[in-house]
Amino acid sequence: MKVVIILGLPLSGKSTHAIRVNEILDLNRDIPLVETGPFVYKAVENAGLESTPSNIKKVVKQLKEDEGDAVFTVRALEHIKESYSDMPVVFLSGVKAQSEVDVISNDIGRENVKLVSFHASFSTRHSRLLNEDRRNASKGGKSVEDKAMAQDPSKLHLRDTKELSYGLGDLMALADYVINTEDVHWPHKSFPETLEDFKTVLEQIIS
């Protein structure tokens, strides 16, 4: 089994591409998408707390102190192995640090881990908060955060800064593949074009 880690700042298009690429891939089964976010929100729920930014921060901080920085990636990997052991490829989203990549690589082998990075400008990413695909995908704590970022772009900037502080930028810079999803400014890549780009990357990985 290969794990394709999809990287990118919020709203870069990584999850949308991972879901929609199945429509044009010639495979017997859809490639499943596993995200670390639901494991975060589940931990907050298990703690009996509402999924507010402050509560999420509190729970994440405590669990990382107790179980290590890669705690949610470990939980996601366990879920992948339990639920998708028969799949040749699985998408994983939410990885932000080298320590998380190392956890997966040490378990299944670095040769079975591929990093694909998605890129788009800040203004383009912020405009995507109003996209129907994003609204449909946003639930619970994610929906609350999205509404706040849509109303105040500085909150998206803070989110970017936080994710980059974990080491996401380093992973994106050293990714095995890069997909440019900029559809507003140059190079004006349409979604069908970038979806085809991603399909080509996956065909190389799977072959």
C-alpha positions in Angstrom: 0.0 0.0 0.0 1.2 3.5 -0.8 0.1 6.6 1.1 -0.1 9.8 -0.9 0.3 12.7 1.5 -1.4 15.8 0.0 0.1 19.0 1.2 -0.9 22.6 0.9 -2.1 25.7 2.8 -5.8 25.9 3.5 -8.0 26.1 0.4 -5.2 25.2 -2.0 -7.5 22.5 -3.4 -5.9 19.4 -2.1 -9.0 17.7 -0.7 -11.2 18.7 -3.7 -8.6 17.2 -6.1 -8.3 14.0 -4.0 -12.0 13.5 -4.2 -12.7 14.5 -7.7 -9.7 12.8 -9.4 -11.5 9.5 -8.8 -14.0 10.6 -11.5 -11.3 10.5 -14.2 -9.0 7.7 -12.9 -9.5 4.3 -14.5 -9.4 2.3 -11.3 -11.7 -0.4 -10.0 -12.2 1.4 -6.7 -12.1 5.1 -5.6 -8.9 6.1 -3.8 -10.1 6.9 -0.2 -9.2 10.2 1.4 -8.3 10.2 5.1 -7.9 13.5 6.9 -6.3 14.1 10.3 -8.9 16.9 11.1 -11.8 14.6 12.1 -9.5 12.9 14.6 -8.9 16.3 16.2 -12.6 17.1 16.4 -13.3 13.7 17.7 -10.8 14.2 20.5 -12.4 17.5 21.4 -15.8 15.8 21.4 -14.5 12.9 23.6 -13.2 15.6 26.0 -16.8 16.8 26.3 -16.0 20.2 24.8 -17.5 22.3 22.0 -15.3 22.6 18.9 -14.3 26.2 19.4 -10.8 27.4 18.4 -9.8 27.7 22.1 -11.0 24.2 23.0 -9.3 22.7 19.9 -6.1 24.4 20.8 -6.3 23.1 24.4 -7.0 19.5 23.5 -4.4 19.4 20.7 -1.8 20.8 23.1 -2.5 18.3 25.8 -2.6 15.3 23.5 0.7 16.3 21.8 2.3 16.6 25.2 0.9 13.2 26.2 1.4 11.2 22.9 3.8 13.2 20.8 3.5 15.7 18.0 2.4 13.1 15.5 -0.5 11.9 17.6 -3.3 12.6 15.0 -1.2 11.2 12.1 -0.7 8.0 14.1 -4.4 7.7 14.6 -5.1 8.4 11.0 -2.5 5.8 10.0 -4.0 3.2 12.3 -7.4 3.9 10.6 -5.9 3.5 7.2 -4.3 0.2 8.1 -7.5 -1.1 9.7 -10.0 0.1 7.0 -8.0 0.2 3.7 -5.3 -2.5 4.0 -6.5 -3.9 0.7 -6.2 -0.6 -1.2 -3.1 0.0 -3.3 -3.2 3.8 -2.6 -4.7 6.0 0.1 -4.8 9.8 0.3 -3.8 11.4 3.6 -4.4 15.1 4.3 -3.5 17.1 7.3 0.2 16.3 7.7 2.2 19.4 8.5 5.6 18.3 9.9 8.5 16.1 9.0 8.0 14.1 12.2 4.6 13.0 10.9 6.1 11.9 7.5 8.7 10.0 9.5 6.1 8.1 11.5 4.4 6.9 8.3 7.7 6.2 6.5 9.0 4.2 9.5 5.9 2.1 9.4 5.3 1.3 5.7 8.6 2.4 4.2 9.6 5.7 2.6 9.4 4.3 -0.9 5.6 3.8 -0.2 5.1 7.4 0.9 4.7 10.2 -1.8 4.3 13.9 -1.1 2.2 16.0 -3.5 2.0 19.7 -2.8 -0.8 22.0 -4.0 -0.2 25.7 -4.4 -2.4 28.9 -5.0 -2.1 32.5 -4.0 -3.6 33.9 -0.8 -6.3 35.9 -2.5 -7.4 33.0 -4.6 -7.5 30.7 -1.5 -9.5 33.2 0.5 -12.1 33.5 -2.4 -12.6 29.7 -2.3 -14.2 30.0 1.2 -17.4 30.9 -0.7 -17.2 27.9 -3.1 -20.1 25.4 -2.8 -17.6 22.5 -2.6 -16.0 24.0 0.4 -19.3 24.8 2.1 -20.5 21.3 1.6 -17.3 19.8 3.0 -17.2 22.1 6.1 -19.0 20.7 9.1 -18.8 21.3 12.9 -15.6 23.1 14.0 -14.4 23.4 10.5 -17.5 25.3 9.5 -17.2 27.7 12.3 -13.6 28.4 11.4 -14.4 28.8 7.7 -17.1 31.5 8.5 -14.6 33.4 10.6 -12.0 33.3 7.9 -14.4 34.3 5.2 -15.5 37.4 7.2 -11.9 38.4 8.2 -9.0 37.5 5.8 -6.5 38.1 8.6 -7.8 35.0 10.3 -6.8 32.9 7.2 -3.4 34.6 7.4 -3.1 33.5 11.0 -4.1 30.0 10.1 -1.4 30.0 7.3 1.2 31.3 9.7 0.3 28.6 12.3 0.5 25.8 9.8 3.8 27.0 8.4 5.2 27.2 11.9 4.8 23.4 12.2 7.1 22.9 9.2 4.5 22.6 6.4 6.5 24.9 4.2 9.5 22.7 4.3 7.4 19.6 3.3 5.8 21.6 0.4 9.2 22.7 -0.8 10.6 19.2 -0.7 7.5 17.4 -2.1 7.9 14.7 -4.7 5.3 16.4 -6.9 3.8 19.9 -7.2 0.4 20.9 -8.5 -0.3 24.6 -9.2 -4.0 25.3 -8.7 -4.0 29.0 -9.3 -7.1 29.7 -11.4 -7.5 33.5 -10.8 -4.1 34.9 -11.5 -1.3 33.6 -13.8 -0.9 30.8 -14.8 -4.8 30.7 -14.9 -5.0 26.9 -14.5 -8.6 25.7 -14.8 -9.8 23.0 -12.4 -10.1 20.4 -15.2 -6.5 21.2 -16.2 -5.2 20.8 -12.6 -7.3 17.7 -12.1 -5.6 16.2 -15.2 -2.2 17.2 -13.8 -3.0 15.3 -10.6 -4.3 12.3 -12.5 -0.9 12.1 -14.4 1.0 12.3 -11.1 -1.1 9.5 -9.6 -0.7 7.3 -12.6 3.1 7.7 -12.2 2.9 6.8 -8.5 0.6 3.8 -9.0 2.6 2.3 -11.9 
